[in-house]
């Protein structure tokens, strides 16, 4: 006996709205009784964190430790679809159990990837009840009442906090701590108490569709910093004095030479003050700051002259780093992992930033040929937020600048060997400064644009939502009579709007319902066992933050994204090996 999952034309990775087709190839060496063949399309977001030694910040985690008592875990079923490949409509008329002859048998199956994660729907999760149950999709009659399809126990998902977001990308970067995997599972049911079912699974790579991009404008996000070089020692205007002998001082030639130099009122030599260059460097990205996987960064570097210094400044080095921060959440424990990608690193440059004769306020746009041909590595995944994991990015640009044309290392070595000075005509060594420019929040998109028909349908769907799915109007905020008091509150509101999306606050939905002073029971939000109570004049449930089901309904009839010009999908290495075993503790691997 052998089982094989043969996928039809598998791409580099799957994405939302893709249709995955394949066949279950079953080879038998003798006739076998088969009760049914079930195929599942699953996605899991797992996290595991160690409990602190002092026991702080454990909360719910203390009740759900693994047998070792040191690690807690979460396993979110972000994708769960089930279909029965055998028996189909043609085989239902055959007597049960079904007997398959020796040889090779093929059973086709088909799935369509949705938009959002499945664990965020408490009603759907509550209907999944293990082998069989009231209202579950696994109901069915058979021997000892166990003839239904074996599915996961969805009620376990109700113990976690969830968000409804776009499916996250495949991800394995921190062994033993977190991972996001997608796979196709096959279960061949064998009737009989002492017969074990046959199982097989194969892993997939998944990269989500990017959200609709905002229209292009001339606005730019920038990170800028002014700087000024340190002033050099003043240079004398007096002519160079010839070297005289010991006895020349008695002849008065020394006093004559000194009298030829110009002096100030206090008797000191006149000096020519040299104004040090002052420049503002700015790095700019299109607003909002969005970069795309497998594409170069749309960066612009601009230098602006701030002081009237008649000197030259050169760019000598540049390094562009993409910084990724992954928030791993497990119950009420949070750990942040930082990953850094060096996109460009160049040294030994001599690119003029400020030229001789430039007026104050002159802006110089630096050539972008250094980074315009350097795409992001294929290990960079798009930004995402899911129930227990999230990824956000920052961009850092480090610049090396020199006051005066930099000299090469070869000429410097030669001058030091022969004992000659490596000074320029001005008599000073080039002065260098290193300047960091930092973007605190940058969005990374996958580069897979959604179909135009789907975007238009979603826009129309927002206008077609029923009144129950529309957000209620917010009450007006109290205003103060003093304008000085209103200023800080407005600034704080802008800071809250600019903050990146964070993971949702934790709520223990397993807690008993709260009782108000009047004796009525108030339902816990998100718990199907305790639905929210309606107000005196309220006929509809309150608005939920989850996206409307209209988008998912439209996704079922829309086709997948089309890559322009028929080009293949770019490489994505978010998962080193999609078929390798999980590196997380055994407690995080739930049966389904």
Protein Blocks (a to p, Z undefined) as FASTA:
>chain_A
ZZddddehiafbdcehiacddddddddfbdcddfbdcddddddddddddddfklpaklmm
mmmccfkopaccddddfbccdddfbdcfklmmpccdddddeddddddddddddfbdfklp
mklmmmpghjbcehiakbccdehhiabccdddfklmmmpccddddddddddfbghkbccd
dddddddddedjklccddddddddddddddddddddfbdcdddddddddddddddfbdcd
ddddfklmmnommmmmmmmpccdfkopacddddddddddddddddddddddehiacdddd
ddddfbdcdbddddfbdcddddddddddehjaccdddddddfbacehiacdfbdghiaeh
iacdddfklmmmmccdfkbccddddfkbccdddddddddddedjaddfklmmmmmmnopa
fbdfkopacdddddddddfbdcddehiacdfklmmmmmmmmmmpcfklpccddddddddf
bfklmmmmmmmmmmmmmpccdddddddfkbccdddfkopacddehiaklccdddfklcbd
cddfbdcfklmmmmmmpccdddehhiacdddffbfblmbccfbdfklmccZZ
